[in-house]
Amino acid sequence: SGTLRAGLDERTKFLQELGITPETTGVALQDGSGLARQDLTTADSSVALLREMWGRPERDVWLASLPIGGVDGTLEHRFKDIRGADRVHAKTGSLSHVNAMSGYIETRQHGWLAFSIMINGSVGHEAEVKTFIDRLCALFLSI
């Protein structure tokens, strides 16, 4: 019906069908904007969603909607000097002292992997945290 309540109810129903609930994965979603501190997710929740979307008929559209490492979107200026960065397709998220990246990495030997890296309560500079996440992804690019 185009209301916030209807949208939230539909999202809850979809996630429940995937087994993504507060009880199973710890997800706690309020308005769904991704900007509210009350919207909490877990790496388990994100990977469950990514795995489900990988198997859906609209996978190619879903994958194309994600920024590519070193190429565009929020990943355009990431992965400096990391070979194969264009094999990372992911979304980032950040708030004060929180940085995350979730998506897919195409490994050399094992194909595509769904991943989610979430760092909460960091005390380092944001640039250092982002570099750490990028280098962690680089480890998977090398396998």
C-alpha positions, 0 to 999 in steps of 0.5 A: 500500500506504499506505507512505511508500515507495509514496507516494514511488514514486507521486509520482515516477512521476506527476511523471516522466509530466509531465516533471518530473525532476531532469534536466529541471526541477531538482526534488529531492524527499525526503519530500515534506512541503515542510518538509525542506530536502532538498525542493527545487523550481524555478519550472519544476517548479511551473509544469509541474505547474500547467499539467498540473493546469489541463488535467485533469478535476479542474481545478475541484476543484484550483483550489478547493483554492488560497487566494484572494488577500485572501480565505482561507487563507495569502492572507487577509491578503496583497495589501493595497490591491491591486485584483483580488486575488481573481483570484490563486489560489495557495499560499505557502511559506516557510522562513528566508530563503525565500519562494514563491508559486505558482498562477494569476492571472486577467489581464484580457486574457489569461485565466489564467496559471500562475506561480511566484515563488521568492525564496531567500536573501533578506536583507530582512525577510520582510514586505518580501519578501511585499510584493514578491511581492504587488506583482509579482502586481499587475502581472499583474493589471493586464494 
